[in-house]
Amino acid sequence: MKTLRDPEGAEISHLLQACPLAGKEILEIGCGDGKFIRQYMDLPNRLVGIDPALPDLITAKTNQAGTKISFLQSIGENLPFPPGVFNIVIFASSL
């Protein structure tokens, strides 16, 4: 059973209207426990979620359902990736 952060689907609907995710390389900053990622995880080619909170990342990794998803402990101010790796960066509900 998927636990949804966005039970009405408004957030995911707006995201999909704003930018197509299919086949993209996506970074989600502030992924938390991965609830939002799991709503669109089947669309991108590759998906990386970062968050500074280790307990949330452990939960995200435990609930990880796909091999194209990676979760890393990091902060948005100091990304551990070279420029141009991702097509899309999602930064939602992280402040």
PDB file with one MODEL, atoms N, CA, C and O in Angstrom:
MODEL        1
ATOM      1  N   MET A   1       0.838  -1.182   0.000  1.00  0.00           N
ATOM      2  CA  MET A   1       0.000   0.000   0.000  1.00  0.00           C
ATOM      3  C   MET A   1       0.880   1.242   0.000  1.00  0.00           C
ATOM      4  O   MET A   1       1.795   1.354   0.816  1.00  0.00           O
ATOM      5  N   LYS A   2       0.616   2.163  -0.895  1.00  0.00           N
ATOM      6  CA  LYS A   2       1.351   3.419  -0.953  1.00  0.00           C
ATOM      7  C   LYS A   2       0.764   4.412   0.041  1.00  0.00           C
ATOM      8  O   LYS A   2      -0.444   4.648   0.059  1.00  0.00           O
ATOM      9  N   THR A   3       1.616   4.981   0.853  1.00  0.00           N
ATOM     10  CA  THR A   3       1.197   6.062   1.725  1.00  0.00           C
ATOM     11  C   THR A   3       1.425   7.360   0.973  1.00  0.00           C
ATOM     12  O   THR A   3       2.541   7.634   0.532  1.00  0.00           O
ATOM     13  N   LEU A   4       0.401   8.147   0.825  1.00  0.00           N
ATOM     14  CA  LEU A   4       0.507   9.362   0.032  1.00  0.00           C
ATOM     15  C   LEU A   4       0.691  10.593   0.898  1.00  0.00           C
ATOM     16  O   LEU A   4       0.064  10.732   1.948  1.00  0.00           O
ATOM     17  N   ARG A   5       1.556  11.481   0.444  1.00  0.00           N
ATOM     18  CA  ARG A   5       1.712  12.780   1.075  1.00  0.00           C
ATOM     19  C   ARG A   5       0.688  13.745   0.495  1.00  0.00           C
ATOM     20  O   ARG A   5       0.361  14.760   1.110  1.00  0.00           O
ATOM     21  N   ASP A   6       0.197  13.431  -0.665  1.00  0.00           N
ATOM     22  CA  ASP A   6      -0.687  14.299  -1.438  1.00  0.00           C
ATOM     23  C   ASP A   6      -1.945  13.509  -1.795  1.00  0.00           C
ATOM     24  O   ASP A   6      -2.144  13.166  -2.960  1.00  0.00           O
ATOM     25  N   PRO A   7      -2.805  13.213  -0.802  1.00  0.00           N
ATOM     26  CA  PRO A   7      -3.923  12.293  -1.056  1.00  0.00           C
ATOM     27  C   PRO A   7      -4.899  12.739  -2.138  1.00  0.00           C
ATOM     28  O   PRO A   7      -5.522  11.898  -2.786  1.00  0.00           O
ATOM     29  N   GLU A   8      -5.043  14.048  -2.347  1.00  0.00           N
ATOM     30  CA  GLU A   8      -5.949  14.524  -3.386  1.00  0.00           C
ATOM     31  C   GLU A   8      -5.288  14.535  -4.755  1.00  0.00           C
ATOM     32  O   GLU A   8      -5.970  14.684  -5.769  1.00  0.00           O
ATOM     33  N   GLY A   9      -3.966  14.380  -4.798  1.00  0.00           N
ATOM     34  CA  GLY A   9      -3.250  14.366  -6.063  1.00  0.00           C
ATOM     35  C   GLY A   9      -2.980  15.735  -6.652  1.00  0.00           C
ATOM     36  O   GLY A   9      -2.545  15.830  -7.800  1.00  0.00           O
ATOM     37  N   ALA A  10      -3.225  16.807  -5.896  1.00  0.00           N
ATOM     38  CA  ALA A  10      -3.046  18.167  -6.429  1.00  0.00           C
ATOM     39  C   ALA A  10      -1.578  18.464  -6.715  1.00  0.00           C
ATOM     40  O   ALA A  10      -1.246  19.000  -7.773  1.00  0.00           O
ATOM     41  N   GLU A  11      -0.710  18.121  -5.790  1.00  0.00           N
ATOM     42  CA  GLU A  11       0.708  18.439  -5.970  1.00  0.00           C
ATOM     43  C   GLU A  11       1.298  17.686  -7.157  1.00  0.00           C
ATOM     44  O   GLU A  11       2.001  18.275  -7.979  1.00  0.00           O
ATOM     45  N   ILE A  12       1.020  16.409  -7.250  1.00  0.00           N
ATOM     46  CA  ILE A  12       1.567  15.612  -8.362  1.00  0.00           C
ATOM     47  C   ILE A  12       0.934  16.052  -9.679  1.00  0.00           C
ATOM     48  O   ILE A  12       1.607  16.065 -10.710  1.00  0.00           O
ATOM     49  N   SER A  13      -0.333  16.409  -9.661  1.00  0.00           N
ATOM     50  CA  SER A  13      -1.007  16.878 -10.875  1.00  0.00           C
ATOM     51  C   SER A  13      -0.366  18.167 -11.395  1.00  0.00           C
ATOM     52  O   SER A  13      -0.115  18.297 -12.593  1.00  0.00           O
ATOM     53  N   HIS A  14      -0.105  19.108 -10.504  1.00  0.00           N
ATOM     54  CA  HIS A  14       0.540  20.362 -10.900  1.00  0.00           C
ATOM     55  C   HIS A  14       1.954  20.120 -11.427  1.00  0.00           C
ATOM     56  O   HIS A  14       2.377  20.737 -12.405  1.00  0.00           O
ATOM     57  N   LEU A  15       2.668  19.228 -10.775  1.00  0.00           N
ATOM     58  CA  LEU A  15       4.024  18.917 -11.220  1.00  0.00           C
ATOM     59  C   LEU A  15       4.008  18.343 -12.634  1.00  0.00           C
ATOM     60  O   LEU A  15       4.786  18.771 -13.487  1.00  0.00           O
ATOM     61  N   LEU A  16       3.133  17.387 -12.884  1.00  0.00           N
ATOM     62  CA  LEU A  16       3.080  16.747 -14.199  1.00  0.00           C
ATOM     63  C   LEU A  16       2.603  17.706 -15.292  1.00  0.00           C
ATOM     64  O   LEU A  16       2.985  17.557 -16.453  1.00  0.00           O
ATOM     65  N   GLN A  17       1.773  18.683 -14.933  1.00  0.00           N
ATOM     66  CA  GLN A  17       1.351  19.692 -15.899  1.00  0.00           C
ATOM     67  C   GLN A  17       2.483  20.660 -16.217  1.00  0.00           C
ATOM     68  O   GLN A  17       2.607  21.133 -17.347  1.00  0.00           O
ATOM     69  N   ALA A  18       3.305  20.949 -15.215  1.00  0.00           N
ATOM     70  CA  ALA A  18       4.393  21.920 -15.384  1.00  0.00           C
ATOM     71  C   ALA A  18       5.564  21.351 -16.178  1.00  0.00           C
ATOM     72  O   ALA A  18       6.182  22.061 -16.971  1.00  0.00           O
ATOM     73  N   CYS A  19       5.866  20.088 -15.970  1.00  0.00           N
ATOM     74  CA  CYS A  19       7.007  19.514 -16.693  1.00  0.00           C
ATOM     75  C   CYS A  19       6.858  18.002 -16.821  1.00  0.00           C
ATOM     76  O   CYS A  19       6.608  17.312 -15.832  1.00  0.00           O
ATOM     77  N   PRO A  20       7.010  17.499 -18.019  1.00  0.00           N
ATOM     78  CA  PRO A  20       6.969  16.051 -18.234  1.00  0.00           C
ATOM     79  C   PRO A  20       8.170  15.387 -17.561  1.00  0.00           C
ATOM     80  O   PRO A  20       9.297  15.865 -17.690  1.00  0.00           O
ATOM     81  N   LEU A  21       7.936  14.304 -16.854  1.00  0.00           N
ATOM     82  CA  LEU A  21       8.998  13.618 -16.125  1.00  0.00           C
ATOM     83  C   LEU A  21       9.505  12.364 -16.837  1.00  0.00           C
ATOM     84  O   LEU A  21      10.570  11.844 -16.505  1.00  0.00           O
ATOM     85  N   ALA A  22       8.750  11.889 -17.803  1.00  0.00           N
ATOM     86  CA  ALA A  22       9.094  10.625 -18.470  1.00  0.00           C
ATOM     87  C   ALA A  22      10.458  10.706 -19.139  1.00  0.00           C
ATOM     88  O   ALA A  22      10.741  11.631 -19.900  1.00  0.00           O
ATOM     89  N   GLY A  23      11.294   9.723 -18.843  1.00  0.00           N
ATOM     90  CA  GLY A  23      12.602   9.609 -19.471  1.00  0.00           C
ATOM     91  C   GLY A  23      13.643  10.589 -18.977  1.00  0.00           C
ATOM     92  O   GLY A  23      14.734  10.650 -19.544  1.00  0.00           O
ATOM     93  N   LYS A  24      13.349  11.359 -17.940  1.00  0.00           N
ATOM     94  CA  LYS A  24      14.265  12.391 -17.443  1.00  0.00           C
ATOM     95  C   LYS A  24      15.167  11.853 -16.331  1.00  0.00           C
ATOM     96  O   LYS A  24      14.926  10.787 -15.765  1.00  0.00           O
ATOM     97  N   GLU A  25      16.202  12.619 -16.043  1.00  0.00           N
ATOM     98  CA  GLU A  25      17.087  12.393 -14.896  1.00  0.00           C
ATOM     99  C   GLU A  25      16.654  13.425 -13.860  1.00  0.00           C
ATOM    100  O   GLU A  25      16.806  14.626 -14.085  1.00  0.00           O
ATOM    101  N   ILE A  26      16.113  12.970 -12.718  1.00  0.00           N
ATOM    102  CA  ILE A  26      15.489  13.887 -11.766  1.00  0.00           C
ATOM    103  C   ILE A  26      16.154  13.807 -10.400  1.00  0.00           C
ATOM    104  O   ILE A  26      16.468  12.724  -9.905  1.00  0.00           O
ATOM    105  N   LEU A  27      16.363  14.976  -9.801  1.00  0.00           N
ATOM    106  CA  LEU A  27      16.838  15.101  -8.434  1.00  0.00           C
ATOM    107  C   LEU A  27      15.728  15.733  -7.613  1.00  0.00           C
ATOM    108  O   LEU A  27      15.202  16.784  -7.980  1.00  0.00           O
ATOM    109  N   GLU A  28      15.368  15.099  -6.500  1.00  0.00           N
ATOM    110  CA  GLU A  28      14.420  15.709  -5.568  1.00  0.00           C
ATOM    111  C   GLU A  28      15.185  16.105  -4.311  1.00  0.00           C
ATOM    112  O   GLU A  28      15.705  15.251  -3.594  1.00  0.00           O
ATOM    113  N   ILE A  29      15.247  17.401  -4.053  1.00  0.00           N
ATOM    114  CA  ILE A  29      15.917  17.933  -2.870  1.00  0.00           C
ATOM    115  C   ILE A  29      14.907  17.970  -1.729  1.00  0.00           C
ATOM    116  O   ILE A  29      13.803  18.494  -1.879  1.00  0.00           O
ATOM    117  N   GLY A  30      15.295  17.410  -0.596  1.00  0.00           N
ATOM    118  CA  GLY A  30      14.389  17.363   0.549  1.00  0.00           C
ATOM    119  C   GLY A  30      13.336  16.286   0.382  1.00  0.00           C
ATOM    120  O   GLY A  30      12.150  16.525   0.611  1.00  0.00           O
ATOM    121  N   CYS A  31      13.767  15.109  -0.014  1.00  0.00           N
ATOM    122  CA  CYS A  31      12.823  14.020  -0.326  1.00  0.00           C
ATOM    123  C   CYS A  31      12.173  13.416   0.910  1.00  0.00           C
ATOM    124  O   CYS A  31      11.174  12.707   0.796  1.00  0.00           O
ATOM    125  N   GLY A  32      12.727  13.687   2.093  1.00  0.00           N
ATOM    126  CA  GLY A  32      12.142  13.128   3.313  1.00  0.00           C
ATOM    127  C   GLY A  32      12.105  11.617   3.265  1.00  0.00           C
ATOM    128  O   GLY A  32      13.095  10.975   2.913  1.00  0.00           O
ATOM    129  N   ASP A  33      10.973  11.052   3.615  1.00  0.00           N
ATOM    130  CA  ASP A  33      10.845   9.591   3.643  1.00  0.00           C
ATOM    131  C   ASP A  33      10.425   9.001   2.293  1.00  0.00           C
ATOM    132  O   ASP A  33      10.125   7.810   2.207  1.00  0.00           O
ATOM    133  N   GLY A  34      10.403   9.820   1.247  1.00  0.00           N
ATOM    134  CA  GLY A  34      10.148   9.324  -0.106  1.00  0.00           C
ATOM    135  C   GLY A  34       8.699   9.211  -0.512  1.00  0.00           C
ATOM    136  O   GLY A  34       8.401   8.636  -1.559  1.00  0.00           O
ATOM    137  N   LYS A  35       7.785   9.741   0.285  1.00  0.00           N
ATOM    138  CA  LYS A  35       6.360   9.606  -0.049  1.00  0.00           C
ATOM    139  C   LYS A  35       6.001  10.263  -1.381  1.00  0.00           C
ATOM    140  O   LYS A  35       5.221   9.709  -2.156  1.00  0.00           O
ATOM    141  N   PHE A  36       6.566  11.439  -1.648  1.00  0.00           N
ATOM    142  CA  PHE A  36       6.248  12.111  -2.910  1.00  0.00           C
ATOM    143  C   PHE A  36       6.922  11.407  -4.087  1.00  0.00           C
ATOM    144  O   PHE A  36       6.314  11.240  -5.144  1.00  0.00           O
ATOM    145  N   ILE A  37       8.157  11.003  -3.905  1.00  0.00           N
ATOM    146  CA  ILE A  37       8.892  10.288  -4.971  1.00  0.00           C
ATOM    147  C   ILE A  37       8.124   9.058  -5.434  1.00  0.00           C
ATOM    148  O   ILE A  37       8.057   8.772  -6.629  1.00  0.00           O
ATOM    149  N   ARG A  38       7.553   8.342  -4.494  1.00  0.00           N
ATOM    150  CA  ARG A  38       6.843   7.109  -4.857  1.00  0.00           C
ATOM    151  C   ARG A  38       5.616   7.376  -5.729  1.00  0.00           C
ATOM    152  O   ARG A  38       5.099   6.452  -6.358  1.00  0.00           O
ATOM    153  N   GLN A  39       5.148   8.607  -5.774  1.00  0.00           N
ATOM    154  CA  GLN A  39       3.992   8.928  -6.616  1.00  0.00           C
ATOM    155  C   GLN A  39       4.365   9.070  -8.089  1.00  0.00           C
ATOM    156  O   GLN A  39       3.506   8.929  -8.959  1.00  0.00           O
ATOM    157  N   TYR A  40       5.626   9.344  -8.375  1.00  0.00           N
ATOM    158  CA  TYR A  40       6.030   9.519  -9.778  1.00  0.00           C
ATOM    159  C   TYR A  40       7.248   8.683 -10.152  1.00  0.00           C
ATOM    160  O   TYR A  40       7.845   8.908 -11.205  1.00  0.00           O
ATOM    161  N   MET A  41       7.623   7.734  -9.323  1.00  0.00           N
ATOM    162  CA  MET A  41       8.869   6.988  -9.505  1.00  0.00           C
ATOM    163  C   MET A  41       8.924   6.168 -10.792  1.00  0.00           C
ATOM    164  O   MET A  41      10.018   5.825 -11.241  1.00  0.00           O
ATOM    165  N   ASP A  42       7.814   5.851 -11.384  1.00  0.00           N
ATOM    166  CA  ASP A  42       7.823   5.037 -12.607  1.00  0.00           C
ATOM    167  C   ASP A  42       8.060   5.865 -13.872  1.00  0.00           C
ATOM    168  O   ASP A  42       8.267   5.296 -14.943  1.00  0.00           O
ATOM    169  N   LEU A  43       8.033   7.179 -13.769  1.00  0.00           N
ATOM    170  CA  LEU A  43       8.147   8.033 -14.950  1.00  0.00           C
ATOM    171  C   LEU A  43       9.587   8.332 -15.386  1.00  0.00           C
ATOM    172  O   LEU A  43       9.907   8.140 -16.559  1.00  0.00           O
ATOM    173  N   PRO A  44      10.457   8.789 -14.499  1.00  0.00           N
ATOM    174  CA  PRO A  44      11.792   9.185 -14.954  1.00  0.00           C
ATOM    175  C   PRO A  44      12.694   8.005 -15.279  1.00  0.00           C
ATOM    176  O   PRO A  44      12.447   6.867 -14.879  1.00  0.00           O
ATOM    177  N   ASN A  45      13.737   8.318 -16.014  1.00  0.00           N
ATOM    178  CA  ASN A  45      14.759   7.333 -16.325  1.00  0.00           C
ATOM    179  C   ASN A  45      15.594   7.019 -15.091  1.00  0.00           C
ATOM    180  O   ASN A  45      15.949   5.867 -14.841  1.00  0.00           O
ATOM    181  N   ARG A  46      15.898   8.054 -14.332  1.00  0.00           N
ATOM    182  CA  ARG A  46      16.688   7.926 -13.102  1.00  0.00           C
ATOM    183  C   ARG A  46      16.160   8.941 -12.102  1.00  0.00           C
ATOM    184  O   ARG A  46      15.748  10.040 -12.474  1.00  0.00           O
ATOM    185  N   LEU A  47      16.176   8.566 -10.839  1.00  0.00           N
ATOM    186  CA  LEU A  47      15.614   9.408  -9.796  1.00  0.00           C
ATOM    187  C   LEU A  47      16.499   9.346  -8.562  1.00  0.00           C
ATOM    188  O   LEU A  47      16.791   8.263  -8.054  1.00  0.00           O
ATOM    189  N   VAL A  48      16.926  10.514  -8.078  1.00  0.00           N
ATOM    190  CA  VAL A  48      17.750  10.600  -6.877  1.00  0.00           C
ATOM    191  C   VAL A  48      17.050  11.521  -5.895  1.00  0.00           C
ATOM    192  O   VAL A  48      16.656  12.632  -6.250  1.00  0.00           O
ATOM    193  N   GLY A  49      16.897  11.066  -4.670  1.00  0.00           N
ATOM    194  CA  GLY A  49      16.337  11.887  -3.608  1.00  0.00           C
ATOM    195  C   GLY A  49      17.402  12.160  -2.570  1.00  0.00           C
ATOM    196  O   GLY A  49      18.105  11.247  -2.137  1.00  0.00           O
ATOM    197  N   ILE A  50      17.524  13.417  -2.169  1.00  0.00           N
ATOM    198  CA  ILE A  50      18.465  13.762  -1.109  1.00  0.00           C
ATOM    199  C   ILE A  50      17.719  14.411   0.043  1.00  0.00           C
ATOM    200  O   ILE A  50      16.700  15.075  -0.149  1.00  0.00           O
ATOM    201  N   ASP A  51      18.247  14.207   1.245  1.00  0.00           N
ATOM    202  CA  ASP A  51      17.677  14.796   2.437  1.00  0.00           C
ATOM    203  C   ASP A  51      18.749  14.787   3.514  1.00  0.00           C
ATOM    204  O   ASP A  51      19.563  13.864   3.555  1.00  0.00           O
ATOM    205  N   PRO A  52      18.774  15.794   4.394  1.00  0.00           N
ATOM    206  CA  PRO A  52      19.765  15.786   5.465  1.00  0.00           C
ATOM    207  C   PRO A  52      19.409  14.852   6.619  1.00  0.00           C
ATOM    208  O   PRO A  52      20.282  14.491   7.408  1.00  0.00           O
ATOM    209  N   ALA A  53      18.141  14.456   6.729  1.00  0.00           N
ATOM    210  CA  ALA A  53      17.669  13.659   7.872  1.00  0.00           C
ATOM    211  C   ALA A  53      17.855  12.158   7.622  1.00  0.00           C
ATOM    212  O   ALA A  53      17.140  11.556   6.820  1.00  0.00           O
ATOM    213  N   LEU A  54      18.808  11.581   8.309  1.00  0.00           N
ATOM    214  CA  LEU A  54      19.097  10.160   8.135  1.00  0.00           C
ATOM    215  C   LEU A  54      17.902   9.253   8.469  1.00  0.00           C
ATOM    216  O   LEU A  54      17.662   8.304   7.723  1.00  0.00           O
ATOM    217  N   PRO A  55      17.142   9.491   9.547  1.00  0.00           N
ATOM    218  CA  PRO A  55      15.984   8.619   9.815  1.00  0.00           C
ATOM    219  C   PRO A  55      14.977   8.585   8.668  1.00  0.00           C
ATOM    220  O   PRO A  55      14.434   7.528   8.348  1.00  0.00           O
ATOM    221  N   ASP A  56      14.726   9.742   8.049  1.00  0.00           N
ATOM    222  CA  ASP A  56      13.804   9.776   6.904  1.00  0.00           C
ATOM    223  C   ASP A  56      14.358   8.985   5.729  1.00  0.00           C
ATOM    224  O   ASP A  56      13.616   8.277   5.049  1.00  0.00           O
ATOM    225  N   LEU A  57      15.659   9.100   5.489  1.00  0.00           N
ATOM    226  CA  LEU A  57      16.273   8.368   4.380  1.00  0.00           C
ATOM    227  C   LEU A  57      16.237   6.861   4.604  1.00  0.00           C
ATOM    228  O   LEU A  57      16.061   6.089   3.661  1.00  0.00           O
ATOM    229  N   ILE A  58      16.402   6.453   5.841  1.00  0.00           N
ATOM    230  CA  ILE A  58      16.306   5.022   6.152  1.00  0.00           C
ATOM    231  C   ILE A  58      14.909   4.519   5.823  1.00  0.00           C
ATOM    232  O   ILE A  58      14.753   3.436   5.258  1.00  0.00           O
ATOM    233  N   THR A  59      13.885   5.304   6.177  1.00  0.00           N
ATOM    234  CA  THR A  59      12.508   4.939   5.835  1.00  0.00           C
ATOM    235  C   THR A  59      12.329   4.903   4.321  1.00  0.00           C
ATOM    236  O   THR A  59      11.717   3.975   3.792  1.00  0.00           O
ATOM    237  N   ALA A  60      12.855   5.902   3.623  1.00  0.00           N
ATOM    238  CA  ALA A  60      12.737   5.948   2.162  1.00  0.00           C
ATOM    239  C   ALA A  60      13.386   4.724   1.530  1.00  0.00           C
ATOM    240  O   ALA A  60      12.808   4.110   0.632  1.00  0.00           O
ATOM    241  N   LYS A  61      14.573   4.368   1.988  1.00  0.00           N
ATOM    242  CA  LYS A  61      15.277   3.208   1.425  1.00  0.00           C
ATOM    243  C   LYS A  61      14.539   1.913   1.741  1.00  0.00           C
ATOM    244  O   LYS A  61      14.513   0.994   0.922  1.00  0.00           O
ATOM    245  N   THR A  62      13.941   1.841   2.923  1.00  0.00           N
ATOM    246  CA  THR A  62      13.190   0.642   3.312  1.00  0.00           C
ATOM    247  C   THR A  62      11.978   0.450   2.402  1.00  0.00           C
ATOM    248  O   THR A  62      11.628  -0.678   2.054  1.00  0.00           O
ATOM    249  N   ASN A  63      11.342   1.556   2.020  1.00  0.00           N
ATOM    250  CA  ASN A  63      10.146   1.498   1.169  1.00  0.00           C
ATOM    251  C   ASN A  63      10.460   1.606  -0.312  1.00  0.00           C
ATOM    252  O   ASN A  63       9.552   1.697  -1.138  1.00  0.00           O
ATOM    253  N   GLN A  64      11.735   1.597  -0.649  1.00  0.00           N
ATOM    254  CA  GLN A  64      12.166   1.748  -2.046  1.00  0.00           C
ATOM    255  C   GLN A  64      11.685   0.554  -2.865  1.00  0.00           C
ATOM    256  O   GLN A  64      11.893  -0.600  -2.492  1.00  0.00           O
ATOM    257  N   ALA A  65      11.045   0.853  -3.974  1.00  0.00           N
ATOM    258  CA  ALA A  65      10.475  -0.211  -4.788  1.00  0.00           C
ATOM    259  C   ALA A  65      11.171  -0.362  -6.130  1.00  0.00           C
ATOM    260  O   ALA A  65      10.918  -1.339  -6.834  1.00  0.00           O
ATOM    261  N   GLY A  66      12.028   0.558  -6.504  1.00  0.00           N
ATOM    262  CA  GLY A  66      12.634   0.494  -7.826  1.00  0.00           C
ATOM    263  C   GLY A  66      14.137   0.631  -7.779  1.00  0.00           C
ATOM    264  O   GLY A  66      14.684   1.263  -6.875  1.00  0.00           O
ATOM    265  N   THR A  67      14.798   0.046  -8.742  1.00  0.00           N
ATOM    266  CA  THR A  67      16.251   0.111  -8.779  1.00  0.00           C
ATOM    267  C   THR A  67      16.756   1.412  -9.375  1.00  0.00           C
ATOM    268  O   THR A  67      17.939   1.730  -9.248  1.00  0.00           O
ATOM    269  N   LYS A  68      15.888   2.166 -10.020  1.00  0.00           N
ATOM    270  CA  LYS A  68      16.327   3.435 -10.601  1.00  0.00           C
ATOM    271  C   LYS A  68      16.228   4.589  -9.604  1.00  0.00           C
ATOM    272  O   LYS A  68      16.457   5.742  -9.969  1.00  0.00           O
ATOM    273  N   ILE A  69      15.892   4.291  -8.359  1.00  0.00           N
ATOM    274  CA  ILE A  69      15.816   5.299  -7.315  1.00  0.00           C
ATOM    275  C   ILE A  69      17.021   5.161  -6.393  1.00  0.00           C
ATOM    276  O   ILE A  69      17.375   4.059  -5.972  1.00  0.00           O
ATOM    277  N   SER A  70      17.648   6.301  -6.085  1.00  0.00           N
ATOM    278  CA  SER A  70      18.738   6.334  -5.111  1.00  0.00           C
ATOM    279  C   SER A  70      18.395   7.392  -4.075  1.00  0.00           C
ATOM    280  O   SER A  70      17.844   8.441  -4.410  1.00  0.00           O
ATOM    281  N   PHE A  71      18.717   7.120  -2.826  1.00  0.00           N
ATOM    282  CA  PHE A  71      18.535   8.082  -1.750  1.00  0.00           C
ATOM    283  C   PHE A  71      19.881   8.340  -1.103  1.00  0.00           C
ATOM    284  O   PHE A  71      20.604   7.406  -0.759  1.00  0.00           O
ATOM    285  N   LEU A  72      20.217   9.629  -0.937  1.00  0.00           N
ATOM    286  CA  LEU A  72      21.500  10.016  -0.370  1.00  0.00           C
ATOM    287  C   LEU A  72      21.310  11.068   0.702  1.00  0.00           C
ATOM    288  O   LEU A  72      20.424  11.917   0.602  1.00  0.00           O
ATOM    289  N   GLN A  73      22.148  11.013   1.734  1.00  0.00           N
ATOM    290  CA  GLN A  73      22.126  12.058   2.742  1.00  0.00           C
ATOM    291  C   GLN A  73      22.945  13.232   2.233  1.00  0.00           C
ATOM    292  O   GLN A  73      24.151  13.109   2.018  1.00  0.00           O
ATOM    293  N   SER A  74      22.301  14.353   2.044  1.00  0.00           N
ATOM    294  CA  SER A  74      22.954  15.546   1.531  1.00  0.00           C
ATOM    295  C   SER A  74      22.027  16.732   1.735  1.00  0.00           C
ATOM    296  O   SER A  74      20.867  16.575   2.115  1.00  0.00           O
ATOM    297  N   ILE A  75      22.558  17.922   1.475  1.00  0.00           N
ATOM    298  CA  ILE A  75      21.754  19.142   1.570  1.00  0.00           C
ATOM    299  C   ILE A  75      21.770  19.857   0.223  1.00  0.00           C
ATOM    300  O   ILE A  75      22.708  19.713  -0.560  1.00  0.00           O
ATOM    301  N   GLY A  76      20.738  20.614  -0.027  1.00  0.00           N
ATOM    302  CA  GLY A  76      20.612  21.326  -1.295  1.00  0.00           C
ATOM    303  C   GLY A  76      21.684  22.378  -1.512  1.00  0.00           C
ATOM    304  O   GLY A  76      21.994  22.718  -2.653  1.00  0.00           O
ATOM    305  N   GLU A  77      22.251  22.894  -0.440  1.00  0.00           N
ATOM    306  CA  GLU A  77      23.283  23.924  -0.563  1.00  0.00           C
ATOM    307  C   GLU A  77      24.644  23.366  -0.959  1.00  0.00           C
ATOM    308  O   GLU A  77      25.540  24.126  -1.327  1.00  0.00           O
ATOM    309  N   ASN A  78      24.805  22.061  -0.889  1.00  0.00           N
ATOM    310  CA  ASN A  78      26.091  21.445  -1.201  1.00  0.00           C
ATOM    311  C   ASN A  78      25.851  20.114  -1.922  1.00  0.00           C
ATOM    312  O   ASN A  78      26.069  19.043  -1.356  1.00  0.00           O
ATOM    313  N   LEU A  79      25.411  20.197  -3.150  1.00  0.00           N
ATOM    314  CA  LEU A  79      25.054  18.989  -3.902  1.00  0.00           C
ATOM    315  C   LEU A  79      26.297  18.185  -4.276  1.00  0.00           C
ATOM    316  O   LEU A  79      27.297  18.757  -4.710  1.00  0.00           O
ATOM    317  N   PRO A  80      26.240  16.875  -4.112  1.00  0.00           N
ATOM    318  CA  PRO A  80      27.384  16.018  -4.425  1.00  0.00           C
ATOM    319  C   PRO A  80      27.402  15.534  -5.880  1.00  0.00           C
ATOM    320  O   PRO A  80      27.826  14.412  -6.158  1.00  0.00           O
ATOM    321  N   PHE A  81      26.941  16.384  -6.803  1.00  0.00           N
ATOM    322  CA  PHE A  81      26.857  16.010  -8.211  1.00  0.00           C
ATOM    323  C   PHE A  81      27.498  17.092  -9.069  1.00  0.00           C
ATOM    324  O   PHE A  81      27.452  18.270  -8.713  1.00  0.00           O
ATOM    325  N   PRO A  82      28.087  16.715 -10.178  1.00  0.00           N
ATOM    326  CA  PRO A  82      28.604  17.738 -11.092  1.00  0.00           C
ATOM    327  C   PRO A  82      27.441  18.457 -11.795  1.00  0.00           C
ATOM    328  O   PRO A  82      26.341  17.913 -11.885  1.00  0.00           O
ATOM    329  N   PRO A  83      27.680  19.655 -12.281  1.00  0.00           N
ATOM    330  CA  PRO A  83      26.625  20.386 -12.995  1.00  0.00           C
ATOM    331  C   PRO A  83      26.133  19.609 -14.228  1.00  0.00           C
ATOM    332  O   PRO A  83      26.903  18.911 -14.888  1.00  0.00           O
ATOM    333  N   GLY A  84      24.864  19.745 -14.513  1.00  0.00           N
ATOM    334  CA  GLY A  84      24.293  19.175 -15.725  1.00  0.00           C
ATOM    335  C   GLY A  84      23.922  17.710 -15.664  1.00  0.00           C
ATOM    336  O   GLY A  84      23.589  17.122 -16.693  1.00  0.00           O
ATOM    337  N   VAL A  85      23.967  17.098 -14.484  1.00  0.00           N
ATOM    338  CA  VAL A  85      23.645  15.674 -14.362  1.00  0.00           C
ATOM    339  C   VAL A  85      22.140  15.433 -14.481  1.00  0.00           C
ATOM    340  O   VAL A  85      21.715  14.410 -15.016  1.00  0.00           O
ATOM    341  N   PHE A  86      21.339  16.370 -13.985  1.00  0.00           N
ATOM    342  CA  PHE A  86      19.885  16.189 -13.933  1.00  0.00           C
ATOM    343  C   PHE A  86      19.189  17.123 -14.909  1.00  0.00           C
ATOM    344  O   PHE A  86      19.624  18.254 -15.130  1.00  0.00           O
ATOM    345  N   ASN A  87      18.090  16.627 -15.495  1.00  0.00           N
ATOM    346  CA  ASN A  87      17.239  17.449 -16.352  1.00  0.00           C
ATOM    347  C   ASN A  87      16.301  18.315 -15.541  1.00  0.00           C
ATOM    348  O   ASN A  87      15.982  19.442 -15.920  1.00  0.00           O
ATOM    349  N   ILE A  88      15.852  17.757 -14.391  1.00  0.00           N
ATOM    350  CA  ILE A  88      14.849  18.413 -13.552  1.00  0.00           C
ATOM    351  C   ILE A  88      15.280  18.288 -12.099  1.00  0.00           C
ATOM    352  O   ILE A  88      15.759  17.241 -11.663  1.00  0.00           O
ATOM    353  N   VAL A  89      15.101  19.375 -11.360  1.00  0.00           N
ATOM    354  CA  VAL A  89      15.311  19.351  -9.908  1.00  0.00           C
ATOM    355  C   VAL A  89      14.006  19.757  -9.263  1.00  0.00           C
ATOM    356  O   VAL A  89      13.439  20.802  -9.582  1.00  0.00           O
ATOM    357  N   ILE A  90      13.529  18.917  -8.347  1.00  0.00           N
ATOM    358  CA  ILE A  90      12.280  19.172  -7.632  1.00  0.00           C
ATOM    359  C   ILE A  90      12.640  19.567  -6.204  1.00  0.00           C
ATOM    360  O   ILE A  90      13.390  18.876  -5.514  1.00  0.00           O
ATOM    361  N   PHE A  91      12.087  20.689  -5.790  1.00  0.00           N
ATOM    362  CA  PHE A  91      12.321  21.198  -4.439  1.00  0.00           C
ATOM    363  C   PHE A  91      10.962  21.623  -3.903  1.00  0.00           C
ATOM    364  O   PHE A  91      10.581  22.788  -4.016  1.00  0.00           O
ATOM    365  N   ALA A  92      10.231  20.676  -3.321  1.00  0.00           N
ATOM    366  CA  ALA A  92       8.864  20.949  -2.890  1.00  0.00           C
ATOM    367  C   ALA A  92       8.701  20.600  -1.409  1.00  0.00           C
ATOM    368  O   ALA A  92       9.162  19.553  -0.957  1.00  0.00           O
ATOM    369  N   SER A  93       8.053  21.467  -0.676  1.00  0.00           N
ATOM    370  CA  SER A  93       7.763  21.238   0.747  1.00  0.00           C
ATOM    371  C   SER A  93       9.004  20.952   1.575  1.00  0.00           C
ATOM    372  O   SER A  93       8.973  20.133   2.493  1.00  0.00           O
ATOM    373  N   SER A  94      10.084  21.622   1.249  1.00  0.00           N
ATOM    374  CA  SER A  94      11.347  21.369   1.948  1.00  0.00           C
ATOM    375  C   SER A  94      11.734  22.480   2.912  1.00  0.00           C
ATOM    376  O   SER A  94      12.681  22.320   3.683  1.00  0.00           O
ATOM    377  N   LEU A  95      11.041  23.573   2.888  1.00  0.00           N
ATOM    378  CA  LEU A  95      11.410  24.689   3.760  1.00  0.00           C
ATOM    379  C   LEU A  95      10.643  24.647   5.059  1.00  0.00           C
ATOM    380  O   LEU A  95      10.829  25.512   5.914  1.00  0.00           O
TER     381      LEU A  95
ENDMDL
END
